Amino acid sequence: MSLFKKAKKTDKETAKEHGKCMLSRRNFLMYSSTAAVSASVISVNLFPGTAQAANMNARVVSYPRKKVANLSELKTNKPIDFNYPDDGPQTQCMIAKMGVQAGGGVGSDKDIVAFSYMCTHQGGPLQNTYRATDEHRTLGQCPFHLSLFDLRRHGIIVSGQAYESLPQVLLEIQGDEVYAVGMLGLLFGRNHNLVSG
C-alpha cells in the first residue's frame, strides 16, 4: 500500500474516531444540488401558479427624426455641432464629412458620420478634438484621461481609459438634407437615451 493511500485511510479513520464528518467536494456538491432541486420542486408544488408570467403590452419608443445639416454645407474634415436626441444634458454631437469611407457612413462616398461629444469613460468633453491625418480620423484625446476614438470604425476606443465606443448617431439623407434618426450606444450620464436627466 502506498504512503498516499495510507495517509488517506488514516484521515478517514481519524475522522471516525473523533466523530467528525468528512465530505469530499464531489459529495458536498452532489448533496447540495440535490437539496436545491428538492426545495424548488417543493416550493412549486406548495404554491402553484406563482411562477406564471403576466400579460403585458410592449412599450415602443422611437428616436426622433431631426434635421442636423445640409449636404451642401458639409466641408471635408470640418465638423458641425448639433444636439441629439433632444436638447437636454449630454446630447452634444458632431457631424463630419471625413473624405474617407467609414463604418455607418452615409452619402455617395459613405464618409458622413456623426458621434456624441461625450467621452464614454467619465463624460469628458471632446469638442474641438477632431483630427484628420492621411489614414486616420479620430476624436480625442479626452482632457480627463486621454481616451481616443477611431471615427472610421464606429467610434471604437483606440487608447485611454474608456472601454466603450462613442455613441454613433444614425443618419439618413433625403435630397440635400441630413437627418439624425437614432443612436448606436448609450449617451454618457443617461440610463436611457430617450429619457433625459
N, C-alpha and C positions, 0 to 999 in steps of 0.2 A: 504494500500500500504506500502511495506517495506521501510525502510530507504535507502537500496541499490538502489531500483528502483527509489525512489525519486531523489537520487543523480544522477543517470544515466539520468533521464529525464531532470533534471536541467542542466546537461552538454550539452545536445543537444539543449535545449532552449537557453543557454548561447551562444553556437556556432552560432545559427541563429541570435541572437541579434547583435553579433559582426561581422557578415558576414564571419565567418571562416568555412573552410571545415573540417569536422570530419569524416575521413575514418577509418573504422575498418581495422585491419590487414588482415582479410579474404578478404574484398572488394579490398584492395590495391593489394594483391597477384593475385586475380582474374582479375582485370583490367590490371595489368602489364603483366601477362602471355598472356592475350588476345591480347594486343598490340604487344608483341614479335612474336606471331604466325602470326598476320596480317602482320607485317613487313617482316617476312621471306617469306610469300606467295607472297607479292607484289614484293620482290626482285627477286624471282624465275621467276615470270611472266614477269617482265620487262627485265630480262637478261637471256633468255632461252639458255640452253646449257653450261652455265658457270660452272655447278656443275658436269660435266661429267668427269670420270676418263680417263687418257691417258693410252694407251697400253705401257707396259714396259717389257723388258726381265729381268728375275731374274738373280742376280749375285750369283753364287755358289762358295764359298771359303771353302776349306777343310784344316784341320790341316795336317802338315807333319807327315810322319811315320819315327820315329827316334829311332835307337837302343840306349838304355840307360844303359844296363847291361847284364851280362850273369847270368843265374840261378846258375851256379856252383860257381860264385864268391860272391853271396849274403850270408852273415853270419847273423844269428839271432840277431836283435837289433843293427846292425852296418850299419847306413845309408851310401849310396853312393851319391855324389853330381853330378848333371848334369844341363844343361840349356835346357829349352823347352818353347815355340815352336821355338825359334830362339836363337841367341847368343846376342841379344840386351839387353837393360836395363830391370830390373825387371823380369828376366827369371830364376833366380837361383832356383833349385828344388832339392829334395832328393827322393831317392827310398829306401825302407826298407823292409826287411823280418821280420815281427814282432813276429812270433811264436804264434799268436792268430788270429782267423778269424776276418776280418774287412770288413766294407761296401766298396764295389768296389774292394775288394781284388782279386788277380789272383793267379794262381798256384794251386797245388793239395790241399793245406790247406787253400786257399783263404786268405792268410796272407801277400801278397806282395802288397804294396801300394806306391804311390808317390804323393808328395804335393809340392806346391810353398813354398819357404823360406821367402816370404814377408808377414808380418802381414797385414791383411786387414784393419786395422784402420788407421795407418799413414805410412805403409811401413817399419816398424821396422824389422831388420834382425833377423831371427830365426835360423841361423846356430848354430850348437853345443848346441841346447837346447832340443834335442830328449831325452825323459825319458821313461823308461820301469819299471813298478812295476809288482806285481803279476797279477793284473787285468787291469791296465791302460797302454795306450801308448799315450803319449802327445808330442806336440811340443810347446815350450814356457817355461817360461814366456817371453813375448816380453820385451826387455830392455826399451822401451819407456813408455808403460802404463800397463805392466804386463798381457797382454792377453795370454790365454792358450787355446790350441785347442786339441780336442779329435780325434786322428787319427783312432780309431776303428769305429767311427761314421761319416765318410765322412768329417773329419776336422771341426766338429761343434765347435763353441765357448763355452768354459766352464766357463771362467771368464775373467774379464778385460774390456777394452773399446771397443773392436771390436764388430761389430754387424753382420758380415757375416762370413760364414765358410771359411776356407782356400781353395783356388782353388786346386782341386784334378786332378792329371794327369791320364787320362785314359790309361790303359796298356793292351797289348796283348802279349802272349807268343807264340813263334814259335821255337820249338826244345829247345835249351839251351839259346836262345836269348829273351830278354825282350824289347819290343818296346813301346814308347810313341806314342799315336795315337790321342789324343785330350785333352781337358780341361773341367772340370766342374767348372764354376765360372770365374770371371774376375780378371786378374792379377792386382795387385796394380800399380797405375800410368799409366794405359792404358785405353783408351776408347774402344779398340777392341784388343783381344789377338793376332790377326794376323797382326796388324799394330804397329810397334814399334815407340817410340818417344812420 
